[in-house]
Amino acid sequence: MARVCELTGKKVMSGNNVSHAHNKTRRRFLPNLTKATLISEALGRSVSLRISTHALRSVEHNDGLDNFLLKSRDENLSANAQKIKKQIKKIKAEATA
């Protein structure tokens, strides 16, 4: 399983450990991923995603998963999140029609 956030697309970054003597060795910066269950009001069910804690705060800031997905770009979302976004758009379109 790749270490990538399903909502924001945050990935592993690389850099250097720098010692006091200024020796540099390569290291990896891993995103802080957690398995979270979020509730979609439009779908009326809960969705389990592997997201970063930063994404969890962003979802809460945007008043829920539905608003966050509708505002986010498709290239940042995983295939699973894109499928959920498509379902939400379909239900919202049916509600307005």
Buried (B, 14 or more C-beta within 10 A) or exposed (E): EEEBBBBBBBEEEEEEEEEEEEEEEEEEEEBEBEEBEBEBEBBEEEBEBBBBEBBBEBBEEBEBBBBBBEEBEEEBBBEEBBEBBEBBBEBEEEEEE
